[in-house]
Amino acid sequence: MWVLYTLAVEVCICWESGRGCHLSSGNINGYFSRSGDIIIGGTFPIHVGRSYSENLFTSKPADLKCQMFESQRYQGLRAMIFAIDEINSNPDLLPNITLGFQIFDTCVSMRRAIEGTLWMLSGGQGSIPKYRCHKGPPLAGVIGDSESTRSMLMAHILGLYRYPQISYLSTSSLLSDRAQFPSFFRTVPSDVFQSRGLAQLVSYFNWTWVGLVAEDNDYGQEGILATKMEIMRTGACIAFIESILISQPDRNTPHLSRVITESNASAVVVFSSDANFLLVVEELLRRNITGKIWVACESWSTSAVVTKERYWGVLRGTIGLTPHSGPIPGFREFLNTSHHQKTPDDIFMIEFWEQNFGCKWERTGTPLHNGTRLCTGQESLGSTFSNIQALWLTYSVINAVYALAWALQDVLMHRQEGCPELRGRCTFQPWEVLHSMKSVHFQTKDDKDVYFDSNGDIPALYDIVNWQMTSQGTIQHVKVGSYDSSARPGHTFMVNTTAIQWAAGNTKVPLSICSQSCSPGSRKAAIRGKPACCFQCVPCPQGQISNHTDSIDCLRCPWDELPNVQQDRCLPKIVEFLSYEEPLGAALVATSVTSSTIPVALLGLFSHYRATPIIRANNYSLSCLLLVSLSLCFLCSLAFIGYPQYGKCLLRQVAFGMVFALSVSCVLSKTITVVIAFKATKPGSRLRKWTGTKVSYFVIGLSVLIQLCVCLTWLSSSPPFPEHNIQTQPGLIIVECNEGSPPAFWCMLGYLGLLATISFILAFLARQLPDNFNEAKFITFSMLAFLSVWVSYIPASLSARGKYTVALEVFAILSSTWALLVCIFIPKCFIILYRPELNTRDNLMGRGTK
């Protein structure tokens, strides 16, 4: 606001004279006007550079000298004139009204923007704050400015008097604040939408490490801050944020180029006007900095200032947003027929002609150097405007003029009774036009709706453009996508990736990352003091996986799966149990079934020879019962083979315990019977009354009953159940039967050991009884073998794992059963079949022939 203060303290002397009103402080230059019934003001930065002079505060500062004519902005000026001419010739819009204009070159200067605004408010005769000396046609509103900061300064002044202001290029989100800028409108989207679009562009190409560069004014800082927040919201990180210092002649370009060069961020988002970014590009060109991905905001994405072949090595493959533009019928012809002789009041046409054709117009009092080519006026403009680099700027300017015209149409239609038929005498107040602007709604020639929301903004619609080199060696801006904030979800952001040409000259999307992606099987680990996008890759811990790139955490596999070697996916664990199909299981099944037939065969043999002395002497009924129980012992081992199911787990140990209790109790009963039989033969022995089968069956019944009680208690309190054991051996699911209560299992097994031990002791004590075929000897051996098997089983079972534990128990069952069968019955069968002469009563009683 220093400029406002400077102007306010100047002594403004206004008096009525032949010369009219003027400021004593200086002259106004760089303007272009045309009279009409109603005036529309316009500000354009026709020149994008200016000379600086040292201010010593001892005299009035020198007037700014504008430099570097910019044809693209001049094209915007011609677009305003084109739209006004078109409206003047339209009988349906503002009939019988001729629009005039006052256009001012702001020269990219805030001071010039204020001077131009005051010049228009003062009637085009000088810059007098809050005073209108001229009695000419009324000012309807102002079209301008291009830069947001200048638009804000103008809006503060125009808003005081409620003059509508329509900007064709200012995009700062601050201008949407109706409290500060009540009369501001614009035909370009707000930077809020541009920031979202730029962030989505960065996110779409998976650029997670991005640099930000912005000019240090409201437009740049506000825009880059919003862009930064949007980019970080997508999960990307900011490598650096640097400012283009527009207050410095070199714009801080040495520092900027050094930061950009040293950073490993390939993508750089630039939020700046083309004029300020131009010096940065020059410095990058001087340092030969190439290979960066430039993401452009709308201010320079299609600018002719930087779209030059000499900058192609630096800016090749640039991608950015530009406001959408539609067809403008007749505008190209209007430009191509422009000539300074047809528009002598256009002070910029001569400069434009000289710059584009490299010639000089002959002027009175201005000598020309030798060799200078003179302009003839016959030069063709066809090639000059064949490439309209900023059609969207033209589109935006024309829409702004039409919006103001439609607002005037609405005002004048409601004021017809107060408007005389004489042209040029229609009166209205600025606030009436402002009020109508809020409800303006019209269609462009490409059937797009133009209207303003409550903040003076239009719906956001951007084209995504890519800088590509044509076969003729010229740079063109190719549309490769769009961003439409009003589109339905899923169609807001559209990009044709295959149509993009990047800096490397191919269609492969380049990378812009801080750290290389972590492959599956590893995870990202933060580096202290670095942003989240800078990380190191560490392998997943044992037993965990990561199945996609850049995993933050490693995951444990489900209980029935395990990681593969690369730790990038889970594989089903091998399910292990003693099955019938595998060789070990099949061998045990075959052995069990075959072995179970042996006792049955011996039972048939004993039945056939049951009348022989050796069978009768060894208690035929107990022998048959023992053979049946031994056959069941062989068969009970089948319950341990196959997939462990609930019923199988519940009954297999109980079946084993009961049939072995029956077998061992039969052996115990036979042992007791032998002892009683020999002891009862002594004179006066009281054991004679215990001889017979009742004692044997009582011992068997009591022994089996005790085992039955143990098993029932076990099943009722903590029964066995199937389980999947994943702890014993990594990588395997061992399907096994959990015994439920290990103490109950060992009690059952211990009880069998107790019965066997008693039988062994009794048989051992009775082994010396006088008899040629003393069965106690064989029982002693059988019980010794039986106990040896099961005593060996205990430590072996504790060290075995998985199916081998089950196989070991099956082997113990078969071995102990065979021990009983062989030691007790094979000697008898040998005598029956091969030594029948020994199968006599005398021989059994020890009275046989020696």
KEPASE-147720 format. One record per residue (C-alpha): x, y, z; residue in one letter. Coordinates in steps of 0.02 Angstrom, whole numbers, plus 50000, padded with zeros to 5 digits. Last residue first. Layout:
xx|yy|zz|resn
X|Y|Z|a
...
END
This chain:
xx|yy|zz|resn
50699|43032|51501|k
50537|42944|51488|t
50390|43048|51557|g
50352|43074|51739|r
50375|43263|51745|g
50190|43302|51760|m
50185|43374|51582|l
50271|43218|51517|n
50149|43106|51605|d
50001|43202|51541|r
50057|43195|51360|t
50095|43328|51229|n
50279|43288|51224|l
50254|43157|51090|e
50163|43292|50986|p
50328|43379|50958|r
50305|43475|50794|y
50126|43539|50790|l
50068|43535|50969|i
50241|43560|51043|i
50277|43708|50930|f
50104|43780|50962|c
50135|43776|51149|k
50304|43861|51132|p
50223|43994|51015|i
50085|44037|51136|f
50156|44130|51286|i
50319|44209|51226|c
50262|44239|51047|v
50090|44313|51081|l
50141|44418|51229|l
50293|44489|51141|a
50191|44512|50980|w
50070|44620|51078|t
50213|44721|51151|s
50288|44748|50980|s
50123|44793|50893|l
50073|44918|51027|i
50249|44990|51036|a
50252|45010|50846|f
50084|45097|50852|v
50150|45212|50989|e
50305|45251|50884|l
50200|45284|50729|a
50097|45410|50828|v
50253|45500|50887|t
50323|45488|50711|y
50172|45580|50645|k
50226|45738|50731|g
50381|45739|50837|r
50478|45607|50935|a
50583|45656|51087|s
50450|45630|51222|l
50386|45472|51137|s
50559|45394|51142|a
50578|45430|51327|p
50415|45337|51368|i
50422|45203|51233|y
50575|45118|51308|s
50477|45081|51467|v
50336|45020|51356|w
50440|44896|51258|v
50540|44835|51408|s
50380|44807|51507|l
50308|44694|51372|f
50472|44601|51348|a
50487|44566|51535|l
50302|44523|51540|m
50323|44396|51399|s
50482|44322|51475|f
50401|44298|51644|t
50243|44229|51562|i
50352|44102|51472|f
50431|44045|51634|k
50265|44041|51724|a
50197|43919|51593|e
50293|43776|51678|n
50305|43641|51547|f
50411|43506|51627|n
50342|43552|51797|d
50419|43576|51967|p
50395|43760|52015|l
50554|43860|51983|q
50468|43997|51875|r
50339|44034|52009|a
50429|44184|52085|l
50462|44257|51912|f
50281|44230|51862|a
50221|44322|52016|l
50341|44466|51989|i
50305|44480|51802|f
50117|44473|51828|s
50128|44609|51959|i
50236|44714|51841|t
50116|44688|51696|a
49968|44745|51800|l
50063|44897|51860|l
50124|44938|51685|g
49945|44933|51624|l
49899|45051|51765|y
50041|45165|51714|g
49970|45177|51538|l
49801|45230|51604|m
49880|45347|51731|c
49993|45416|51595|w
49843|45458|51489|f
49750|45535|51637|a
49903|45641|51679|p
49910|45700|51497|p
49733|45769|51508|s
49660|45822|51341|g
49757|45692|51244|e
49776|45812|51100|n
49753|45711|50943|c
49860|45762|50799|e
49861|45863|50640|v
50038|45928|50626|i
50035|46086|50523|i
50212|46106|50461|l
50319|46255|50412|g
50394|46276|50583|p
50395|46114|50686|q
50318|46097|50858|t
50220|46258|50863|q
50095|46232|50722|i
49995|46089|50803|n
49823|46076|50728|h
49708|45994|50854|e
49597|45842|50872|p
49516|45810|51042|f
49550|45701|51195|p
49425|45709|51340|p
49454|45814|51494|s
49338|45772|51638|s
49212|45647|51569|s
49330|45555|51453|l
49467|45539|51586|w
49348|45482|51721|t
49277|45354|51600|l
49452|45293|51557|c
49506|45273|51739|v
49344|45185|51781|c
49366|45066|51635|l
49544|45027|51691|q
49477|44980|51863|i
49341|44874|51784|l
49466|44783|51673|v
49569|44730|51824|s
49416|44678|51926|l
49342|44578|51783|g
49505|44490|51744|i
49540|44448|51926|v
49362|44386|51950|f
49371|44285|51791|y
49525|44196|51852|s
49458|44167|52028|v
49299|44092|51959|k
49390|43973|51842|t
49441|43841|51969|g
49557|43831|52118|t
49521|43947|52258|w
49458|43807|52375|k
49626|43717|52364|r
49714|43873|52427|l
49689|43815|52607|r
49836|43697|52591|s
49827|43546|52710|g
49940|43438|52603|p
50024|43535|52461|k
49935|43526|52293|t
49855|43697|52320|a
50022|43785|52301|k
50047|43719|52126|f
49874|43766|52063|a
49873|43931|52155|i
50034|43987|52072|v
49977|43932|51900|v
49807|44016|51921|t
49889|44178|51979|i
49997|44178|51823|t
49848|44139|51710|k
49751|44282|51792|s
49896|44400|51766|l
49906|44349|51583|v
49718|44377|51566|c
49738|44544|51657|s
49873|44592|51532|v
49759|44555|51385|s
49603|44637|51458|l
49701|44792|51511|a
49777|44794|51337|f
49602|44791|51262|v
49543|44931|51379|m
49692|45048|51364|g
49703|45037|51175|f
49516|45065|51156|a
49525|45214|51274|v
49675|45283|51179|q
49582|45268|51014|r
49409|45322|51072|l
49404|45511|51085|l
49536|45544|50952|c
49442|45436|50828|k
49277|45520|50867|g
49352|45694|50846|y
49446|45657|50688|q
49631|45627|50668|p
49665|45589|50485|y
49727|45410|50465|g
49821|45288|50579|i
49800|45282|50769|f
49635|45188|50761|a
49723|45051|50662|l
49827|45010|50818|s
49668|44940|50896|c
49677|44795|50772|l
49834|44716|50847|f
49765|44734|51023|c
49600|44660|50964|l
49693|44505|50906|s
49780|44500|51074|l
49612|44511|51163|s
49546|44363|51062|v
49702|44263|51100|l
49689|44303|51286|l
49507|44248|51291|l
49553|44084|51205|c
49697|44056|51327|s
49586|44095|51475|l
49458|43967|51415|s
49589|43832|51382|y
49670|43842|51553|n
49852|43796|51529|n
49842|43611|51578|a
49695|43581|51459|r
49792|43644|51311|i
49950|43545|51353|i
49848|43391|51393|p
49759|43380|51225|t
49570|43401|51221|a
49580|43580|51155|r
49678|43525|51003|y
49557|43592|50870|h
49506|43741|50976|s
49686|43780|51010|f
49723|43781|50824|l
49573|43889|50787|g
49627|44012|50921|l
49802|44006|50849|l
49731|44061|50682|a
49634|44202|50765|v
49791|44252|50860|p
49884|44259|50693|i
49749|44355|50599|t
49779|44514|50699|s
49960|44514|50642|s
49910|44530|50461|t
49794|44676|50496|v
49921|44763|50605|s
50069|44733|50490|t
49973|44792|50338|a
49916|44947|50430|v
50093|44981|50493|l
50164|44963|50318|a
50030|45076|50243|a
50064|45209|50374|g
50251|45207|50343|l
50232|45201|50154|p
50110|45349|50144|e
49932|45318|50090|e
49857|45263|50256|y
49902|45426|50337|s
50007|45469|50489|l
49979|45657|50498|f
50061|45808|50420|e
49982|45957|50334|v
50115|46051|50237|i
50091|46237|50261|k
50003|46336|50127|p
50116|46470|50053|l
50115|46652|50103|c
50186|46786|49991|r
50331|46908|49977|d
50449|46827|50102|q
50573|46785|49962|q
50596|46610|50035|v
50409|46584|50052|n
50315|46637|50206|p
50205|46512|50301|l
50021|46466|50296|e
49895|46380|50412|d
49910|46509|50551|w
49883|46651|50431|p
50043|46738|50377|c
50109|46880|50482|r
50115|47049|50400|l
50259|47168|50373|c
50226|47351|50394|d
50247|47506|50286|i
50249|47411|50123|s
50334|47502|49980|d
50294|47372|49846|t
50170|47235|49884|h
50163|47066|49970|n
50255|47103|50131|s
50291|46947|50232|i
50320|46887|50410|q
50391|46726|50485|g
50567|46791|50506|q
50567|46979|50510|p
50538|47075|50348|c
50693|47138|50262|p
50737|47322|50285|v
50718|47458|50154|c
50775|47633|50196|q
50668|47789|50196|f
50646|47961|50123|c
50461|47986|50084|c
50423|48004|50270|a
50531|48159|50282|p
50708|48144|50352|k
50776|48181|50526|g
50787|47999|50575|r
50768|47883|50427|i
50603|47790|50428|a
50596|47606|50387|a
50502|47545|50235|k
50466|47361|50223|r
50542|47208|50140|s
50481|47050|50057|g
50401|47142|49914|p
50522|47271|49845|s
50555|47435|49934|c
50545|47579|49812|s
50701|47682|49786|q
50715|47832|49899|s
50680|48017|49873|c
50566|47993|49724|i
50533|48080|49560|s
50522|47946|49428|l
50495|47969|49242|p
50335|47908|49156|v
50383|47812|48999|k
50322|47901|48842|t
50493|47942|48772|n
50595|48098|48736|g
50693|48098|48899|a
50604|48258|48951|a
50436|48176|48935|w
50316|48156|48789|q
50136|48128|48841|i
50007|48047|48726|a
50021|47877|48809|t
49971|47949|48977|t
49800|48008|48919|n
49744|48094|49080|v
49571|48119|49156|m
49534|48198|49325|f
49354|48235|49376|t
49282|48080|49291|h
49277|47962|49440|g
49148|48065|49533|p
49037|48167|49415|r
49112|48320|49334|a
49099|48492|49415|s
49283|48503|49465|s
49338|48466|49287|d
49521|48423|49260|y
49571|48376|49083|s
49694|48272|48986|g
49833|48266|48857|v
49810|48433|48769|k
49965|48467|48666|v
50057|48632|48687|h
50169|48657|48536|q
50353|48694|48519|i
50422|48719|48344|t
50553|48612|48257|g
50452|48575|48100|q
50428|48396|48157|s
50341|48464|48311|t
50418|48473|48484|m
50306|48437|48632|q
50255|48532|48788|w
50113|48442|48877|n
49944|48517|48920|v
49812|48470|49048|i
49654|48569|49011|d
49564|48648|49157|y
49382|48673|49207|l
49341|48753|49374|a
49164|48821|49391|p
49163|49012|49391|i
49209|49120|49542|d
49127|49280|49606|g
49116|49216|49784|n
48928|49184|49779|s
48949|49085|49618|d
48974|49163|49447|f
48901|49107|49281|y
48964|49054|49110|v
48884|48901|49032|d
48979|48819|48890|k
48886|48801|48725|d
49042|48822|48614|d
48985|48998|48567|k
48976|49042|48751|t
48816|49028|48851|q
48749|49156|48973|f
48714|49176|49159|h
48735|49341|49249|v
48652|49343|49421|s
48794|49417|49523|k
48840|49535|49382|m
48669|49617|49395|s
48709|49682|49569|h
48877|49749|49511|l
48794|49839|49365|v
48674|49921|49486|e
48818|49962|49605|w
48903|50061|49467|p
48753|50179|49450|q
48661|50205|49289|f
48636|50338|49157|t
48594|50323|48974|c
48636|50487|48886|r
48748|50424|48749|g
48614|50390|48622|r
48459|50495|48621|l
48310|50384|48654|e
48305|50441|48832|p
48341|50313|48971|c
48234|50330|49124|g
48093|50219|49062|e
48220|50096|48995|q
48299|50072|49165|r
48258|49888|49194|h
48318|49840|49020|m
48469|49950|49049|l
48524|49853|49202|v
48500|49681|49122|d
48594|49733|48965|q
48733|49806|49072|l
48752|49636|49158|a
48755|49552|48989|w
48893|49670|48932|a
48996|49638|49089|l
48985|49450|49062|a
49026|49476|48876|y
49185|49570|48917|v
49240|49437|49042|a
49200|49296|48920|n
49307|49382|48788|i
49453|49398|48909|v
49441|49215|48961|s
49437|49149|48784|y
49584|49259|48735|t
49680|49193|48884|l
49625|49015|48839|w
49692|49040|48665|l
49862|49065|48740|a
49989|49002|48615|q
49890|49052|48460|i
50002|48974|48329|n
49952|49045|48160|s
49956|49219|48235|f
50127|49270|48170|t
50120|49159|48017|s
49967|49247|47949|g
50026|49419|47999|l
50098|49451|47826|s
50214|49599|47802|e
50144|49728|47681|q
50154|49871|47807|g
50322|49921|47733|t
50431|49910|47888|c
50606|49974|47857|l
50756|49860|47878|r
50900|49941|47973|t
51062|49923|47878|g
51124|50096|47922|n
51048|50158|48081|h
50883|50250|48081|l
50862|50430|48140|p
50707|50473|48243|t
50648|50651|48210|g
50498|50597|48108|t
50471|50412|48122|r
50509|50274|47995|e
50443|50111|48055|w
50574|49985|48102|k
50592|49802|48055|c
50616|49636|48144|g
50446|49569|48089|f
50376|49521|48260|n
50457|49658|48362|q
50425|49798|48239|e
50243|49753|48214|w
50209|49738|48401|f
50291|49906|48431|e
50184|49987|48296|i
50026|49901|48360|m
50052|49960|48539|f
49994|50141|48517|i
49828|50083|48447|d
49754|50252|48395|d
49812|50225|48216|p
49702|50071|48201|t
49685|50040|48014|k
49860|50108|47981|q
49928|50002|48123|h
49862|49845|48041|h
49755|49703|48106|s
49684|49592|47969|t
49766|49434|48038|n
49701|49467|48212|l
49521|49486|48159|f
49536|49333|48046|e
49596|49232|48195|r
49453|49299|48301|f
49316|49257|48177|g
49246|49108|48271|p
49317|49087|48447|i
49329|48901|48484|p
49340|48847|48666|g
49466|48868|48803|s
49494|48773|48964|h
49607|48851|49093|p
49786|48787|49083|t
49866|48654|49190|l
50040|48586|49172|g
50164|48469|49093|i
50340|48515|49037|t
50419|48383|48923|g
50565|48494|48873|r
50586|48645|48986|l
50776|48653|48998|v
50827|48592|48825|g
50679|48682|48747|w
50728|48851|48816|y
50808|48910|48652|r
50658|48849|48555|e
50541|48969|48642|k
50390|48938|48749|t
50453|49046|48893|v
50373|49211|48844|v
50242|49127|48733|a
50155|49067|48889|s
50058|48904|48880|t
50096|48833|49054|s
50157|49003|49113|w
50018|49076|49220|s
49915|48914|49221|e
50033|48827|49339|c
50172|48721|49267|a
50245|48555|49323|v
50424|48547|49261|w
50506|48375|49260|i
50694|48402|49267|k
50814|48328|49140|g
50913|48485|49105|t
51023|48610|49197|i
51143|48687|49072|n
51205|48820|49195|r
51161|48959|49073|r
50996|48874|49032|l
50953|48863|49216|l
50992|49047|49235|e
50883|49093|49086|e
50743|48983|49154|v
50749|49076|49319|v
50743|49242|49228|l
50587|49185|49134|l
50498|49131|49293|f
50464|49312|49338|n
50389|49354|49168|a
50293|49191|49155|d
50202|49218|49318|s
50241|49098|49457|s
50189|48936|49540|f
50322|48813|49483|v
50305|48630|49530|v
50470|48536|49515|v
50478|48349|49479|a
50650|48268|49475|s
50686|48283|49661|a
50867|48234|49692|n
50905|48412|49744|s
51076|48485|49704|e
51026|48559|49538|t
50862|48635|49598|i
50947|48712|49750|v
51088|48785|49645|r
50968|48853|49515|s
50865|48938|49649|l
51017|49016|49734|h
51081|49090|49572|p
50904|49143|49522|t
50867|49256|49671|n
50754|49362|49558|r
50910|49438|49477|d
50840|49616|49493|p
50777|49584|49670|q
50601|49632|49723|s
50530|49484|49625|i
50614|49362|49744|l
50573|49194|49665|i
50542|49088|49817|s
50600|48913|49865|e
50515|48764|49942|i
50616|48602|49948|f
50596|48413|49941|a
50411|48413|49984|i
50334|48244|50021|c
50195|48142|49942|a
50054|48060|50039|g
49907|48133|49942|t
49875|48258|50082|r
50055|48316|50063|m
50018|48367|49884|i
49859|48460|49935|e
49947|48552|50075|m
50092|48600|49962|k
49974|48658|49825|t
49882|48770|49947|a
50047|48845|50005|l
50107|48861|49825|i
49952|48959|49775|g
49954|49078|49923|e
50139|49109|49902|q
50134|49133|49714|g
49980|49241|49696|y
50008|49342|49853|d
50187|49383|49808|n
50354|49296|49830|d
50359|49200|49667|e
50344|49013|49688|a
50455|48858|49675|v
50408|48689|49746|l
50511|48529|49737|g
50430|48358|49736|v
50472|48188|49807|w
50322|48070|49795|t
50292|48076|49608|w
50168|47936|49580|n
50113|48000|49408|f
49934|48026|49465|y
49991|48100|49630|s
50085|48243|49547|v
49937|48279|49432|l
49818|48263|49579|q
49921|48393|49672|a
49921|48508|49520|l
49732|48491|49504|g
49702|48522|49688|r
49811|48677|49680|s
49720|48735|49523|q
49553|48712|49611|f
49603|48820|49758|v
49694|48933|49635|d
49523|48998|49583|s
49457|48962|49409|p
49469|49091|49270|v
49327|49207|49218|t
49344|49319|49369|r
49237|49427|49482|f
49279|49562|49610|f
49151|49686|49676|s
49146|49635|49860|p
49334|49611|49878|f
49377|49614|50062|q
49215|49542|50132|a
49185|49444|49972|r
49341|49338|50002|d
49360|49246|49836|s
49509|49357|49794|l
49611|49267|49927|l
49604|49109|49820|s
49726|49188|49700|s
49679|49156|49517|t
49701|49321|49426|s
49693|49288|49237|l
49538|49362|49155|y
49491|49475|49299|s
49319|49551|49307|i
49299|49710|49412|q
49126|49778|49450|p
49128|49958|49512|y
49059|49963|49688|r
49138|50132|49730|y
49248|50066|49870|l
49265|49900|49780|g
49355|49983|49636|l
49494|50042|49752|i
49522|49881|49851|h
49494|49782|49690|a
49636|49874|49602|m
49759|49827|49738|l
49695|49648|49737|m
49706|49637|49548|s
49887|49692|49556|r
49925|49551|49676|t
49826|49425|49574|s
49918|49458|49410|e
49816|49475|49251|s
49713|49629|49293|d
49585|49658|49231|g
49423|49702|49142|i
49352|49858|49227|v
49173|49912|49249|g
49031|50015|49174|a
49121|50183|49163|l
48999|50321|49116|p
49016|50428|48959|p
49101|50599|48975|g
49092|50735|49107|k
49275|50723|49154|h
49330|50782|49326|c
49299|50623|49423|r
49376|50627|49596|y
49413|50495|49726|k
49598|50486|49687|p
49651|50591|49537|i
49748|50500|49402|s
49723|50598|49239|g
49608|50628|49091|q
49534|50454|49068|g
49377|50495|49166|g
49449|50499|49341|s
49396|50320|49376|l
49495|50263|49223|m
49651|50358|49275|w
49631|50298|49454|l
49636|50118|49394|t
49781|50151|49277|g
49884|50235|49413|e
49847|50092|49531|i
49903|49961|49404|a
50056|50066|49360|r
50112|50067|49542|r
50083|49880|49554|m
50196|49852|49405|s
50190|49713|49275|v
50190|49850|49139|c
50014|49904|49188|t
49971|49949|49008|d
49801|50035|49009|f
49646|50008|48904|i
49500|50129|48901|q
49352|50063|48804|f
49197|50112|48708|g
49032|50021|48694|l
48901|50085|48575|t
48720|50067|48628|i
48574|50061|48506|n
48551|49877|48550|p
48646|49815|48703|l
48645|49633|48648|l
48517|49576|48521|d
48572|49690|48377|p
48752|49625|48387|n
48873|49742|48295|s
48925|49832|48454|n
48945|49665|48542|i
49066|49602|48408|e
49167|49762|48415|d
49178|49748|48604|i
49231|49564|48593|a
49366|49602|48464|f
49431|49750|48567|i
49446|49636|48719|m
49531|49502|48613|a
49654|49632|48547|r
49708|49665|48726|l
49726|49478|48756|g
49837|49467|48601|q
49941|49605|48676|y
49965|49491|48824|r
50033|49359|48706|q
50139|49485|48611|s
50244|49533|48762|e
50347|49691|48735|f
50505|49683|48838|m
50523|49856|48919|q
50420|49982|49016|c
50507|50137|49081|k
50440|50187|49250|l
50433|50375|49280|d
50577|50448|49377|a
50558|50470|49564|p
50526|50651|49619|k
50678|50728|49697|s
50783|50714|49853|t
50714|50545|49902|f
50871|50463|49828|l
50774|50337|49722|n
50888|50237|49607|e
50814|50194|49440|s
50742|50028|49383|y
50694|49982|49205|s
50538|49881|49168|r
50492|49710|49105|g
50336|49616|49056|v
50264|49745|48935|h
50083|49729|48879|i
50031|49699|49060|p
49845|49721|49024|f
49717|49832|49110|t
49542|49860|49041|g
49402|49986|49065|g
49232|49974|48984|i
49154|50139|48933|i
48971|50169|48892|i
48907|50277|48750|d
49073|50261|48659|g
49248|50332|48645|s
49404|50231|48608|r
49556|50218|48719|s
49737|50158|48724|f
49853|50191|48870|y
50040|50180|48894|g
50067|50354|48962|n
50001|50458|49106|i
50096|50616|49141|n
50166|50683|49302|g
50138|50748|49477|s
50032|50898|49438|s
49886|50786|49411|l
49766|50841|49276|h
49593|50911|49245|c
49548|51006|49088|g
49668|51092|48970|r
49551|51233|48928|g
49533|51269|49108|s
49434|51214|49258|e
49549|51169|49400|w
49620|51013|49479|c
49776|51017|49586|i
49822|50853|49668|c
49961|50878|49792|v
50044|50709|49814|e
50014|50636|49986|v
49884|50516|49923|a
49991|50452|49780|l
50132|50404|49895|t
50012|50322|50016|y
49933|50221|49878|l
50105|50166|49820|v
50153|50113|49995|w
50000|50000|50000|m
END
